C-alpha cells in the first residue's frame, strides 16, 4: 500500500469513524488525517505518535495547540529549526527551517492509543516521509511507537534496534536515527524527560548534520 497521503484517507475504519463522530462534537476542529508540516527536503525529520484531540486534531498541524508541542517547538526554536518558539495555530506564521514534523499515525486515535494495525496501515506514509530525507539527514523518533514505526518503514528488524532514550543508529540511505522519550505531558511533568535531556537529542542531531560528509 503505497498511495500518496491524502487528508481524505479512510484506511483505518475505527479511526475514520471516530473522526466522523468528532465532527459533530467539535465542528470547528480539523478532524481529518493530519499532514506532515515543514519543507519536504528538510534534513531533519521529527516523528511523533499521533495527533492530540485538542492539539493537531483541532489545528491540523502536528504538535500545534497541545501540551506536547510546548517543549518541542521551544527546542526547535532554540536550535534554529523554527522561526518561533510557540506553535498555537496553523495560521500563526510559524515556519520550520530545514525541519519537517510528521506522525506515525496521522489520525487521532481513541484514548490517544492507536492499535498495531493502524500503525501498520499508516506506515507507508511514514516511509514516504523518510524517503524524502536527503542523504546525511537525521530522523528523531519521539517514543517507542515512533521508533518502531521508523524501523519498520525501513524494512529492518525491530530486535536489532531496541528503543531507549538517546539511542542512535545508522539506517539505509546514509541517514541517522536518534530516539527520545516522547515530549508528552506525563513524561515532562514526571521528569522522565527534562528539557536538558531533550536538548541533548537536538545537540546530537545538529552535530551529525553539521559534520556529515558524503
HELIX and SHEET records of a PDB file:
HELIX    1   1 UNK A   13  UNK A   25  1                                  13    
HELIX    2   2 UNK A   56  UNK A   59  1                                   4    
HELIX    3   3 UNK A   68  UNK A   78  1                                  11    
HELIX    4   4 UNK A  110  UNK A  112  5                                   3    
HELIX    5   5 UNK A  116  UNK A  121  1                                   6    
HELIX    6   6 UNK A  123  UNK A  132  1                                  10    
HELIX    7   7 UNK A  144  UNK A  153  1                                  10    
HELIX    8   8 UNK A  158  UNK A  160  5                                   3    
HELIX    9   9 UNK A  185  UNK A  189  1                                   5    
HELIX   10  10 UNK A  195  UNK A  211  1                                  17    
SHEET    1   A 6 UNK A  37  UNK A  38  0                                        
SHEET    2   A 6 UNK A  99  UNK A 103 -1                                        
SHEET    3   A 6 UNK A  44  UNK A  48  1                                        
SHEET    4   A 6 UNK A 138  UNK A 142  1                                        
SHEET    5   A 6 UNK A 175  UNK A 180  1                                        
SHEET    6   A 6 UNK A 168  UNK A 171 -1                                        
END                                                                             
